[in-house]
Amino acid sequence: MKQVLSSIMFCIPFLMWSQNMDNIHIEEYDLSNGLHVILHKDVNEPNVIVGTKYHVGSKNEEVGHTGYAHFYEHLLFHGTKNIPQGELENFILNAGGYCNAYTNYDVTYYYQLLPAHEFKLGLWVESERMLHPVITQEGIDREREIVKEERRMRYDSKPLGNSYFDMMSKLYAFNTYGHNMIGSMDDLNSASKDDFDAFFKTYYVPNNACLVVSGNIDVDDTKTWINLYFKDIPKGKKISRPKAFKKSSGIEKHTDKSIKGLKDESLLIGYPLMDQSHPDAPVMQILTSILSGNSKYSYFENNLNIENDTVIKHIKASADFWENVGTLSINVTVANKNSETYVLEKVDKQLELLKNTPVNPIVLQQVKKQFEMAYVDYFYHAETFADKVTNYYHTYKKTSDIRTLLDDFNKVTADDIQRVAKKYFDKNNRILIAYHPE
């Protein structure tokens, strides 16, 4: 009886939330200059998120000019014609809020969380950032050293810090998804003010941006202030975007690397996957969790018997999905050099199990419940919702697809898992990188 009651209690919050998803107030429209606006009203949220997401990331960078998108993430905090150098963050902090930003392959996002009554400050800051930031040579030189140190700290100083980008460089073209998001040291050193000015003029324009205001807002009043701050910002030229993402010279199947400071032998197995808006993406996310998720049902955890394995010390699978491509990476720590054949046999056995044997219905249900719990945050917190909904605008076919997000997971069947496993886990497409202690 306790088990049944527990299951019922577990389902109630999700059922209530699913019904309320259709009642979420989202309004979106375009200004005449091409700026897309998304307004999300939530009277239960005491604060407001004001953010601008630009449809530019490291995949838009050219050979010899990598790292510009991330560099601009830093530069656009410096100041504007009306915000003194170094004061932008102080304006937000003094109003009781905070601000941040991030850059990835596909987008760059600037946002601030503020008390609801300070939403106009957020709009003004974002319009200032877009209309007339002040970028100086002195600022570039100072930020260049900060960005280089960030690369050293986050990637270069860690033995396997660049392993994800190693995999991406093997699978995809260098001038799209095949280089480090933060750029190369040579490109960072050689970047000039003219280069940065040209990059800004191309991508940081209203017709390449999505403005989001999410929280306890008055929709009509917010529209009035958005119009005041943004309608006169000039529209940019039409943007040319990359179309070819595969490596033109083919995939290098096996790579050996000696790494200074690495303690254990390590293997990375990589498979190219679908993009994030592909119908198979939710299936692959569930499939990856079955492989390497909760210890109650994980195939790697339960079938490989790692505790008693004398070769495999640790194994973990993860999937990443971007606007145009995706990847499955399986990271394995091993005890001995030249363990590739043994590891691949073990991994392939689990992949073949996914291909040829229907997953246990109880396991599938457990995995789906994990996703239900994780995705509640996207709709119940203004900050996470604003980030997610702007992603849907830029990198999915339509923003409203966000409403079907959980339905896409819940309708996945055991047959779907077998079909997707057979389609994407092709030995001829995978790569293997073996990392050896130097």
C-alpha positions in Angstrom: 0.0 0.0 0.0 2.9 2.4 0.8 4.3 1.9 -2.7 1.0 2.7 -4.4 0.4 5.7 -2.3 4.0 6.9 -2.9 3.5 6.6 -6.7 0.2 8.6 -6.5 1.8 11.4 -4.5 4.8 11.5 -6.9 2.5 12.0 -9.9 0.2 14.7 -8.4 2.7 17.7 -8.7 3.6 16.7 -12.3 0.0 16.3 -13.4 -0.9 19.7 -12.0 2.1 21.3 -13.7 1.3 19.6 -17.1 -2.2 21.0 -17.0 -0.8 24.5 -16.1 1.7 24.5 -19.0 -1.0 25.5 -21.5 -1.9 28.4 -19.2 1.6 29.9 -19.2 1.3 33.4 -20.6 3.8 33.9 -23.4 3.5 36.7 -25.8 6.0 37.3 -28.6 6.3 39.8 -31.4 8.8 41.6 -33.6 9.7 45.3 -33.7 10.2 46.9 -37.1 14.0 46.6 -36.8 13.7 42.8 -36.5 14.2 42.5 -32.7 12.1 39.5 -31.5 10.5 40.0 -28.1 9.2 37.4 -25.7 7.2 38.4 -22.7 6.4 35.8 -19.9 4.1 36.9 -17.2 4.3 35.1 -13.9 2.5 36.8 -10.9 4.1 34.3 -8.5 7.6 35.4 -9.3 8.7 38.4 -7.2 11.6 39.3 -9.6 12.0 39.8 -13.3 14.6 38.5 -15.8 15.6 40.9 -18.6 17.9 39.3 -21.1 19.1 39.5 -24.7 20.1 36.4 -26.5 22.1 36.9 -29.7 22.1 34.2 -32.4 25.9 34.1 -32.5 28.3 31.7 -31.0 31.7 30.1 -31.8 30.3 28.2 -34.8 30.0 31.6 -36.5 33.7 32.3 -36.3 36.1 32.0 -39.2 39.5 30.2 -39.4 42.1 32.5 -37.9 39.4 34.5 -36.0 38.2 32.1 -33.3 37.1 33.2 -29.8 35.4 36.4 -30.8 31.9 35.5 -29.6 33.2 34.6 -26.1 35.5 37.6 -26.1 32.5 39.9 -26.8 30.7 38.3 -23.8 33.4 40.1 -21.8 33.6 43.3 -23.8 29.9 44.2 -23.6 30.2 44.6 -19.9 32.7 47.4 -20.2 30.4 50.4 -20.6 28.5 52.5 -23.1 28.1 56.1 -24.1 25.8 56.5 -21.1 27.2 53.9 -18.7 30.7 54.8 -17.4 33.4 52.2 -17.8 33.1 49.5 -15.1 29.8 50.7 -13.8 27.3 48.5 -15.7 27.4 45.7 -13.1 27.3 48.3 -10.2 24.0 49.7 -11.6 22.4 46.3 -11.4 23.8 45.4 -8.0 22.7 48.8 -6.5 19.2 48.1 -7.7 19.2 44.8 -5.8 19.9 42.5 -8.7 22.7 40.7 -10.4 23.8 40.1 -14.0 25.7 37.5 -15.9 26.3 36.1 -19.4 27.4 33.0 -21.3 28.5 32.0 -24.8 28.3 28.6 -26.4 28.5 27.2 -30.0 25.2 28.7 -31.0 24.3 31.8 -28.9 25.5 34.5 -26.6 23.2 35.5 -23.7 23.3 38.6 -21.4 20.8 38.8 -18.6 20.0 40.4 -15.3 17.7 39.4 -12.5 16.1 42.4 -10.8 13.2 43.2 -8.4 10.1 43.4 -10.6 9.7 47.2 -10.3 13.3 47.7 -11.7 12.5 46.0 -15.1 13.1 49.4 -16.9 16.7 49.4 -15.7 17.2 46.0 -17.3 15.7 47.2 -20.5 17.8 50.4 -20.6 21.0 48.4 -19.9 20.3 45.9 -22.7 19.4 48.7 -25.2 22.6 50.5 -24.2 24.6 47.3 -24.8 23.1 46.9 -28.2 23.0 50.5 -29.4 26.4 52.0 -28.5 28.8 50.0 -26.4 32.2 51.6 -26.0 35.0 49.2 -27.1 38.5 50.6 -26.7 41.9 49.2 -27.5 42.8 49.5 -23.9 39.8 47.4 -22.9 40.5 44.8 -25.5 44.1 44.5 -24.4 43.0 44.1 -20.7 40.3 41.6 -21.5 42.5 39.7 -23.8 44.7 38.6 -20.9 41.7 37.8 -18.8 40.3 35.6 -21.5 43.6 33.8 -22.1 43.9 33.1 -18.3 40.3 31.8 -18.4 41.3 29.4 -21.1 44.3 28.2 -19.1 42.3 27.8 -15.9 39.2 26.1 -17.5 40.9 24.0 -20.2 44.7 24.0 -20.7 45.7 23.5 -17.1 43.5 20.4 -16.6 44.8 17.2 -18.1 41.6 16.4 -19.9 40.3 19.9 -20.0 40.2 20.0 -23.8 39.0 16.4 -24.4 35.5 17.5 -25.4 36.9 19.9 -28.1 39.3 17.1 -29.2 36.2 15.0 -29.9 34.4 17.8 -31.7 37.5 18.6 -33.8 37.5 15.0 -35.0 33.8 14.9 -35.9 33.0 18.4 -37.3 34.5 21.1 -39.5 36.9 23.4 -37.7 35.2 26.6 -38.8 31.8 25.5 -37.2 31.7 23.1 -34.2 35.3 21.8 -34.5 37.2 24.4 -32.4 37.3 25.4 -28.7 34.5 27.9 -27.9 37.0 30.2 -26.2 39.3 30.4 -29.2 43.0 29.6 -29.8 45.8 31.6 -28.1 47.1 32.7 -31.4 43.8 34.0 -32.6 43.2 35.8 -29.3 46.7 37.4 -29.5 46.2 38.6 -33.1 42.6 39.9 -32.8 42.5 43.7 -33.5 39.9 46.4 -32.7 38.9 46.4 -36.4 38.2 42.7 -36.2 36.0 43.1 -33.1 34.2 46.1 -34.6 33.3 44.1 -37.7 32.1 41.2 -35.7 29.9 43.4 -33.6 28.4 45.2 -36.6 27.5 41.8 -38.2 26.0 39.9 -35.3 25.0 42.2 -32.4 22.1 43.8 -34.2 18.3 43.7 -33.3 17.4 41.4 -36.2 19.8 38.8 -34.7 18.6 39.1 -31.1 15.8 37.9 -28.9 14.8 40.1 -25.9 13.1 38.3 -23.1 11.3 39.8 -20.1 10.1 37.1 -17.7 8.5 37.4 -14.3 6.0 39.6 -12.5 5.4 42.2 -15.2 2.6 44.3 -16.5 2.6 43.3 -20.2 1.2 46.5 -21.7 3.6 48.7 -19.6 6.5 46.5 -20.5 5.7 46.8 -24.2 5.6 50.6 -24.0 9.1 50.7 -22.4 10.5 48.2 -24.9 9.3 50.3 -27.8 10.9 53.4 -26.2 14.3 51.8 -25.7 14.7 49.6 -28.7 12.6 50.7 -31.7 15.1 53.2 -33.0 18.1 50.9 -33.0 19.1 50.4 -36.6 18.6 47.0 -38.2 21.6 45.1 -39.4 22.4 43.4 -42.7 21.2 39.9 -43.4 23.5 37.4 -41.8 25.2 34.5 -43.6 25.3 31.4 -41.5 27.4 28.2 -41.9 25.7 25.3 -43.7 28.3 22.5 -43.9 29.2 21.0 -40.6 30.8 17.6 -41.4 34.6 17.3 -41.9 35.4 17.5 -45.6 38.4 15.1 -45.2 36.6 12.4 -43.3 36.8 11.2 -39.7 40.1 10.2 -38.0 38.9 7.0 -36.3 41.7 6.5 -33.7 43.9 9.0 -32.1 46.6 8.7 -29.4 47.6 11.6 -27.2 50.1 11.9 -24.4 49.0 14.3 -21.7 51.2 15.9 -19.1 49.8 15.6 -15.5 47.3 12.8 -16.5 47.3 10.1 -13.7 45.3 7.3 -15.4 44.9 6.0 -18.9 41.7 7.4 -20.4 39.5 6.7 -23.4 37.0 8.8 -25.1 34.5 7.2 -27.5 32.5 9.6 -29.6 29.5 9.3 -31.9 28.0 12.0 -34.1 24.3 12.6 -33.4 21.3 14.6 -34.5 20.7 18.3 -33.7 18.7 19.4 -30.7 15.4 20.0 -32.4 15.4 16.6 -34.3 12.5 14.3 -33.3 15.1 11.6 -32.3 16.8 13.9 -29.8 14.4 13.2 -26.8 14.8 9.5 -27.5 18.6 9.8 -27.5 18.5 11.7 -24.2 16.4 8.9 -22.6 18.7 6.3 -24.2 21.8 8.0 -22.8 20.2 8.0 -19.3 19.5 4.3 -19.6 23.1 3.7 -20.5 24.6 5.9 -17.8 22.1 7.5 -15.5 20.7 6.5 -12.1 22.5 3.5 -10.6 19.1 1.8 -10.1 18.8 1.1 -13.9 22.0 2.2 -15.6 23.3 -0.5 -18.0 26.9 0.6 -17.5 26.4 0.5 -13.7 24.5 -2.8 -13.5 25.8 -4.9 -16.4 29.5 -4.1 -16.5 30.2 -4.9 -12.9 32.8 -2.1 -12.7 33.6 -2.8 -9.0 35.1 -6.2 -9.9 36.5 -5.2 -13.3 40.3 -5.1 -13.3 40.5 -2.9 -16.4 37.7 -0.4 -16.4 37.8 1.9 -13.4 35.1 4.4 -14.3 32.7 4.8 -17.3 30.2 7.6 -18.1 28.1 8.4 -21.2 26.7 11.9 -21.9 24.9 13.4 -24.9 25.1 17.0 -26.0 22.8 18.7 -28.6 23.4 21.9 -30.5 21.6 23.8 -33.2 22.9 21.8 -36.1 24.8 18.7 -34.6 24.9 16.5 -31.6 27.4 14.1 -29.9 27.4 11.1 -27.6 30.6 10.8 -25.6 31.6 7.8 -23.5 34.5 8.6 -21.1 36.3 5.6 -19.7 39.1 5.5 -17.1 41.2 2.4 -17.5 43.9 0.7 -15.5 46.1 -0.4 -18.4 47.5 0.9 -21.6 46.2 -0.7 -24.8 42.8 -1.5 -23.3 40.8 -0.2 -26.3 39.8 -3.6 -27.6 38.6 -4.8 -24.2 36.6 -1.6 -23.5 35.0 -1.4 -27.0 33.8 -5.0 -26.6 32.2 -4.2 -23.3 30.6 -1.0 -24.5 29.4 -2.6 -27.8 27.7 -5.3 -25.8 25.6 -2.7 -24.0 24.8 -0.8 -27.3 23.8 -4.1 -28.9 21.5 -4.7 -26.0 19.8 -1.4 -26.6 19.5 -2.2 -30.3 18.1 -5.8 -30.0 16.3 -6.1 -26.7 13.4 -3.9 -25.7 14.1 -1.9 -22.6 12.3 -3.0 -19.4 9.1 -0.9 -19.1 9.8 -0.2 -15.5 13.2 1.2 -16.3 11.8 3.3 -19.1 9.2 4.7 -16.7 11.8 5.5 -14.1 13.9 7.4 -16.6 10.9 9.4 -17.7 10.1 10.4 -14.2 13.7 11.7 -13.8 13.2 13.9 -16.8 9.8 15.1 -15.5 11.4 16.2 -12.2 14.4 17.9 -13.9 12.3 19.9 -16.4 9.9 21.4 -13.8 12.4 24.1 -13.2 12.1 25.4 -16.7 8.6 26.5 -16.1 8.6 27.4 -12.5 11.6 29.8 -12.3 11.8 32.9 -14.4 15.6 32.6 -14.9 15.6 29.1 -16.3 12.5 29.7 -18.3 13.9 32.9 -19.9 17.0 31.0 -20.9 15.2 28.0 -22.3 12.5 29.9 -24.2 15.0 32.2 -26.0 16.9 29.0 -27.0 13.8 27.7 -28.6 13.3 30.9 -30.5 16.8 30.9 -32.0 17.6 27.2 -32.5 14.2 25.4 -32.8 11.7 25.7 -35.6 9.3 27.7 -33.4 9.2 29.0 -29.9 5.9 27.3 -29.0 7.6 23.9 -29.4 8.7 24.4 -25.8 5.1 23.5 -24.7 5.6 20.0 -26.0 8.9 19.5 -24.3 7.8 16.9 -21.8 5.3 15.3 -24.1 8.2 14.5 -26.4 9.9 12.6 -23.6 6.7 10.9 -22.3 5.8 9.5 -25.7 9.1 7.7 -26.2 8.6 3.9 -26.5 10.9 0.9 -26.3 10.6 0.5 -30.0 11.9 4.1 -30.4 14.9 3.3 -28.3 15.8 0.3 -30.4 15.3 2.2 -33.7 17.4 5.2 -32.6 20.2 3.0 -31.2 20.4 1.1 -34.5 20.4 4.3 -36.5 23.1 6.2 -34.7 25.4 3.7 -33.0 27.3 2.8 -36.2 30.9 1.6 -35.5 32.0 3.1 -38.8 31.1 6.6 -37.6 32.6 6.6 -34.2 35.9 7.9 -33.1 38.2 6.8 -30.2 40.8 9.0 -28.5 43.2 7.3 -26.2 44.9 9.6 -23.6 48.1 8.4 -22.0 50.0 9.9 -19.1 53.1 11.6 -20.4 
